[in-house]
Amino acid sequence: MSERGHRKTQVGVVVSDKMEKTVVVKVDRLVKHSVYSKYIKRSENYKVHDEHNSSKVGDRVQIIECRPLSKDKRWSLKQIIESIS
């Protein structure tokens, strides 16, 4: 039997939980500068589906890639790694 394709996972911090069943997660990554070889911090915000509204602002979460759920949502909450509260 063939397994489903490999889905990406990332770890980030919840920066907004004001929407119903959706949170905004900020994911940081380090990128090496092509000329100066220094590492630069780059961040990107993802809208993540949170079915049970379980995560709050400041929580460290793991997200997993999924099918498009809306215009902007392509990620789903996998687990809460560290909860603030």
C-alpha positions in Angstrom: 0.0 0.0 0.0 1.2 3.5 -0.8 1.4 6.0 2.0 0.3 9.6 1.8 3.0 12.0 0.6 5.5 13.6 3.0 3.9 16.6 4.8 6.2 19.4 6.1 6.2 20.2 9.8 7.4 23.4 11.4 7.6 24.9 14.9 6.6 28.4 15.8 4.9 30.7 18.3 1.2 31.7 18.3 1.0 35.5 17.8 -2.8 35.8 17.4 -5.8 33.7 18.4 -8.6 36.2 17.7 -10.3 34.2 14.9 -12.6 31.2 15.3 -10.7 27.9 14.8 -7.7 29.8 13.4 -4.5 31.0 14.9 -1.6 32.9 13.4 1.8 31.3 14.0 5.2 33.0 13.5 7.9 30.7 12.3 11.6 31.9 12.5 14.4 30.5 10.4 18.1 31.4 9.9 19.3 32.2 6.4 23.0 32.5 5.4 23.8 35.8 3.6 25.2 34.9 0.1 28.0 37.6 0.2 28.8 38.1 3.9 28.2 34.6 5.2 26.4 35.9 8.2 23.1 34.4 9.4 20.0 36.5 9.2 16.8 35.8 11.0 13.8 35.6 8.7 10.2 35.1 9.9 7.0 34.2 8.3 3.4 34.1 9.6 1.1 31.2 8.8 -2.6 30.9 9.4 -3.2 27.6 11.1 -6.4 25.6 11.6 -7.0 24.9 15.3 -10.2 22.8 15.5 -10.7 23.1 19.3 -9.4 26.6 19.9 -6.8 25.1 22.3 -3.8 27.3 21.7 -3.3 30.7 23.1 -1.0 33.7 22.3 2.6 32.8 23.3 2.3 29.0 23.0 5.0 27.1 21.2 3.3 24.8 18.7 4.1 22.3 15.9 2.2 22.7 12.7 1.8 20.4 9.8 1.0 21.0 6.1 -2.5 20.1 4.9 -4.9 20.7 2.0 -6.1 24.2 1.5 -8.9 24.9 4.0 -9.6 28.5 3.0 -8.0 31.3 1.0 -5.0 31.6 3.4 -5.0 28.4 5.5 -2.8 25.6 4.4 -1.5 24.4 7.8 -3.0 22.6 10.7 -2.1 22.4 14.4 -0.3 19.1 15.2 0.5 19.7 18.9 1.2 22.3 21.6 4.8 21.9 22.6 4.9 24.5 25.4 1.9 26.3 26.8 2.1 29.7 28.5 -0.5 30.0 31.3 
